[in-house]
Amino acid sequence: MNPPRLLLAAPHSGAGKTTAALALLLRLRGLGLRVRPFKVGPDYIDPTHLERAAGLRPYNLDGFFLDEAGLLALFAHGMRGADLALIEGVMGLFDGKDPLGRVGSTAQVARILGAPVVLVVDAKGMAGSIAPLALGFARHDPGVQVVGVVANRVGSERHAAILREALEAHGLPLLGWLPQDPALELPERHLGLVLAGEVEPPLRALEGAGFWDLEALLRLAKAAPPLPEPPSFLPERRPPRVRVAYAWDRAFSFYYPEALELLSALGAELVPFSPLADEALPEAHALLLGGGYPELFAEGLSENQAMREAIRGFRGPILAECGGYMYLSEGLWVGERLFPMVGLAPGEARMGGKPVLGYREVEALRDNPVAARGDRLKGHEFHYARLPASPSPAWRRVGGGEVEGWTDGRVLASFVHLYLPARPAAAQRFLAQAEVLIG
């Protein structure tokens, strides 16, 4: 296996990785190439923009969720029918779960995939200093091959020429640059970028902005070393046996595509529905309530009393994560207003305070739809909401001891976004519990 591939990384968050990835995807797509985008880390938001630019669904590559064989298998799975991979990193190149960036970092993915790394540098207010900055990253880890630089927020063509000269004096090419232009920026809010679909990424402006040495970039992508043949990422597909309804609208859209594909391969017929707009659930044997932004649509969710009652009366297994947990709660406070929610999970959710974020390995405290007591699963948290301590917590955090979430055995509501492909048995358990409704 040896697909052409490039990885866009940066010295730190906010340097412009997503902006550069969108611009490069557009240029490569303009050459007639099918470029599969990937995103390092547990990000749900950036991939929505990458998909708009590439016209292909992105996949998440995360070295905490998956081991080396799993990452290679997912990468190969994503590359079916694609000509080239463009991987957007997360945070800074060597930022991860541990201080050395060995786990959960962009560098870990670069090492496993043998992906040439292009460093995206915010060059605003910078001239010759770009060289020692880039050189430090290029020389830090022999297993990570930094092959060149893309400069973001460049003031002028003269500025770009200065940056190019400074880098080339030390053997690093300037492979592209983007100008400092507010029209190229992507809007942000409390969980990161605004989702594509709520705001359109500035694709037209990016398409012709700046400069890209496409010939050099393609040459570097094709020079990536061969990879070992991986195992299949998905099990052999089974015929559909249960219907799983999943929340999909402006309030709820945080799902890993590979997790949905796993459920489908195991025999789930996936049916989307909108807690905002639909008055009734589709015919289904299980419910998925993913994450999203219920706090932005609390009034609409609360006003749809028919849907709240339908979910409250549902008798199959329910998996609710983060925003889905908030929706299943008794109510959601936004500022000084309380909006009644479904009322299956005890407590009222409140927004505010510092974000809770980080990787999680959790152990089931009692049987639930995806785990038997004692089972361990991997996931992550990223939220500002709080709920009071649960009378029947679902999880104990491994290594920390904190308890979290709520379950009654049939319903699991938790702030942890679980990564089901890391433990396919959890997905199998979910569908097996749904089969009970079929008889």
N, C-alpha and C positions, 0 to 999 in steps of 0.2 A: 504494500500500500504506500503510495507516494503522491498524494495530491498536492498541487501547488498551494502554498499558504503563507500568509503574513499575519503578524500580530501587532496591533497598535497599542503601545503602552505609554506611560507618562511618568514624570518624577513625582507627581502628586495629583490628588483629585482636583478637578476644576481647570485642568490645563487645556481641555478641548478635545478629548479623545472621541466623544460622540460626534461632535461637529466634523472632525477630520474623517471619521469613519463614514459618515453620510456622504461627504464630498467625494471620497475615493470610491465608494460603492457606485455612485452615479457615473463617475468617469469610466470605471471598469465595465459597468453595464452598458454604457454608450459604445463600447467596443464590441458588443454582442456577446459578452461573457456572462454565464450563469454563476454568480458569486454567492456562495452560502455565507451569511453572517453568523457569527457566534459571539456570545457575551460571556466573559469570565465572571464568575460569582453568581450569587443568588438574586440577580436583578430581574424584576418584572417590567420595568418602565423603559429603559433604554432600548430593549429589543423591539418595542412597538415602533420606534423611529427607524431602527435598522431595517425592519421589514418593509416599511414604506419605500425606502431608498433601493433596497435590493430586489423587491418583488418576490422574495423567498422567506419562509419562516425561519427565524433564528432559533438556535438552541443554546442552553446554558452549559458552560464547562466549569465545573467546580471541583477542586481537588480535596475539599473537605467531605463533600457528599460521596464522591466516587474515588476508588483506587485507580492506579495506573491503567489496569486492564479495562476498567469501566469507562474511563475517559477516552481511551483509544477506541473502544467500541461505540461510544456515543458520537465521537468525531466521525468515524467511518459511516455510521448510520446517517448522520447529517449530510455527508458529502455525496450520497447517492444522486447521480444526475447533475452534479455541480462541476464547474470547471476549475474553481478556485475558492479557497476559504479566506475570509477576512475576519479576524478575531479581534474584538474590542476588549481591552483589558479592564481591570477594576482598580480604583484608587491609584496609588503609586505602584511602580513595577514590582517592588519587593515588599509591599504591604500585604499582610495576611493575618492568619489566626495567631501566629507566633511572631516574635520580634525579628526573626531571621528570614521570614517569608517562605518557610519551607512548606507550609500547608495553607491552602485557601488563597494563594497569591497568584498574580499574573505570571510571575517568574516560574512558579511550579508548573503551570500549564505550558509555558514556553519550553521548559525542559522536557516534559513528557512528550509533547508533540513535535519537538525539534523545529519549532516555528521561528523563522527569522523575525526579529523584533525591530520595529520602527518606533523611535521615541518621539512622542508629540510633546513639544516644549512651548509653553506660553512665553513668547519672545518679546512681549510688551516691555519696553524699558531696558532691553538687553541687546548687547552687541557682541563683542569678543568673548564675553563670559559664557556664551552658549557652549563653547568648546570644552572647557574643563567640566562643566556640568554634564554634558553628554558623554565625555570620556570616562568620568567617574562611574556612570551607569554601565558603559560598555565593558569596563574592566573589572567590575565588582564580582561577577560570577562567571567563571569560564564555561559553565553549562548553559548560559543564556547569551545568545548571539545577537547583539545590537548591531544592525547593519546600516543604519542611517537615521536621519532626523527629519521630522516635519515640524515646521515652525508655525505657530498659531498667533494671531493678533499682531501681524507684521504691519509696520507703519507705512511702508512704501516699497517700491521695487529696489530703491537704493538700500533701504534697510535689509531687504532680502539678500542683496548682493554682499553686504557686509557679513551677514550670518553665514552665507555660503563660503566665503573666503576663510572665515575663522575656523569653520569645521573642516574644510578640505585640507587646511594646513596640518591637520592631525589625522587625516585619512578617513574622515567620516563625510559622506555625501549629504547634501541637503536635497532630500527626495521630493519635497513639496512644501508649499507654504500657503497660508490663508491670511487675508487682510484683517486688520482690526475694523470691524464693521458691525454695528448693532443689528443689521438686517440678517446676519448669519447666526445670531445667538438663539438658543433654545430657552423658552421660559421655564422657570423652576417654581416649586412650591415645597411644602414641608417634608415630603417623602422623596424629593428629587425632582427630575424633570416632569413637566406636564405630559400626560400620555398623548401619543399620536392619536388623532381622532377627536380629541378635545381641542387641540390646536394642531394645525398642520405644520410639520417641520419645514424650514425654509429651503425646500429642495430646489426650486427654480433659481434662487439666489446662489445657492451653493454650487449648482451645476457648472457655472462658468467662473467661479471665484478663484483667484489665486493661480497657483502653478503646481502641476504634478509631473514628475518624470516617470510616466507610465512605463516606458521601455525598461528603465532600470528596476522599477518595482516588480514588473512581471519576471524579469530575469532573476531577481532575488527570490521571488516566490517559487519559481521552478527549481531553484538550486537547493531547496530544503531537502534534508536527507530522507532516505526511505524509512518507513515505520514498520514495526512488526505487524503481522496479520492479527487482528483482534477477534475475539469471540463476537457472536451476534448480540446486539444490544437488547433486542426484544425477543421474547419467547415465540415459539411457533404459534401463528394466529389461530385462535379458536373461533367457531361460529358465534354470533351474538346470542347471549343467554339471559342477560338482564338489561333493563333500561335504567340508565343513570342520568338524572336531570341535573344540570349544573348552571349556576347563576352566571349570566353573561349580559352585562349592560354597562352603562357609565359608572355605576356604583361598584360593580364586582367584575374583575377581569384578570386577577392575578393567578395564573395557572402556568405551570411548566408544560410546554407542549409535549415533551418526552413523557411526562407523567400521564397526560391524557392518552397518548399513544399506547402506553403500557396498559392502561385500563381497557382500551379498545382491543388490543391484542389478546387480552385475557378473557374477552367475551362480553365487554360492555358496549351497549349501543348508547352513545352519548347524545343527549338532547338538551340544547340550550333553552333557558327561559329567563325572563326579566322580572326580578322582584320590584322594579320600578313601574313597568308598564303592563305586565300580564296580571289578569285577575284570577287565574287558576293555574295550578301546576300541570305540566304535561303528564301523561300516564308514565309512571316510573316506579322503580323498586328501591331506589336509593337517591339521596340528594347530596350534591357537593355545593357548598357555599364558600367560595374562595375569597381571597382578600381583595382590597380595593379602597374606595373612598366613600364609605357610607356616611361619614361625617359631612361630606359636601352635598349629599342628597338625602339627608335625614328627614326633611319634611316630606318629600315625595314617598320615601319608603314607609314612613309612618301613616301617611294618608291612604296608602294602598292596603286597607284593612282586609280586603278579601284575600290577598296573597298572604298576609300575616296569619290569618286564620287557617288557610290551606296548609301552610307549613306547620303550624301548631298541631294540626290534625293528622299530619302525615305519620304513617306507622312503620316505615322502613328505616334503615340506618341512615344517619345524617353525619357528615363530616363538615365542620365549619371552622375556618381558619382566619384568624386575625379580624379583618372586616366582617367576615361571616359570623364570628363569635359575637362581635358588637351587635350585629343584626339579630342574632338569636337571643340576646339579653332582654331584660325587662324594659330597658329604655336607654336612650343615648342623649347625653347632655352635650349641647353645642352652645357654648357661652352660658347664658342664663336660662336657656330653654331646654326643657326635657321633652324628647320625642318618644312616644311609646314604640317599642319594637315587638318582635315576635313573642317573647316571654317564655321561651323554653329553657333558657339558661338563666340561673339566678343572678341578680345584681344589675346595677345600672352602670353603663360605661360613661366615662368622662374624658374629654380631651384636655391636653395641657401637660406642662412639665417638660422635662428632658426626654429625648427619644430613648426607647429601649431597643437596643440592637445588638446583634451578634449571632454567631453560630451556636447551635444547640444540639446536644445529644441528650435525649430524654428517655426515661424508663417508665413504663406504664405502671401506675399504682393499682389499677384494677382493670378488668377486661373492658375493652371498648371496641368500636367497629373496625379498627385497623390493627389492634394489638391485644394480645393476652397479657395478663399481669406479669410483669418482669421483662417483657420484650423491650428492646431498645431501638429507637429510630433516630434519624438525623433530620435536622431542619434549621431554620433560622428565624429570628424575630427582627422586626423593624416597625415600630409603632409609637405613637404618642398617647394612645388611649390607655386608661386604667380601668380595671374592674376590681371590686372587693374580693377578699379571699373567698375561695369557693368552699362550700360545705362538702363537696365530693370531687377533690382535685383529680385531674387526669394523669399528670406527669410529675415526676421528680427529675430535676436537672442533674445529669451525671457530672460529678466533679464539683458541684456547688451545693446540692441538697435542696434548693428552692423548689417549691411545688407550684403548679400552674394549671390553668384550664379547668374544665368541668366535664364530667361524663356521668351518665346513668346506665351505661352499658350499651344502649342503643344509639345515643347521641354523643358525639365528641365535639366539644367546642373549646378552642385553644388559640392563644396568640401565636403559636409556633406554626410556621409554614413547613409542613413535612415534605421531604423529598422522597416520594414513593419509589422511584427507580433504584434508590440505594437499598431498599428492602422490598423486593417484589412480593414477598409473602404477605406484606401488609395490604397491598392492593388485592391480592387473592382473597384475603380474609374479608375485606369490604364487600367484594362481589358475592362471596359465599353467604354472607349474612343477608344480602339482598335477595338471594335465591330462595330464602325461606318464605318470602312473600308469594312466590310463584306456586309453592307447594309441590 
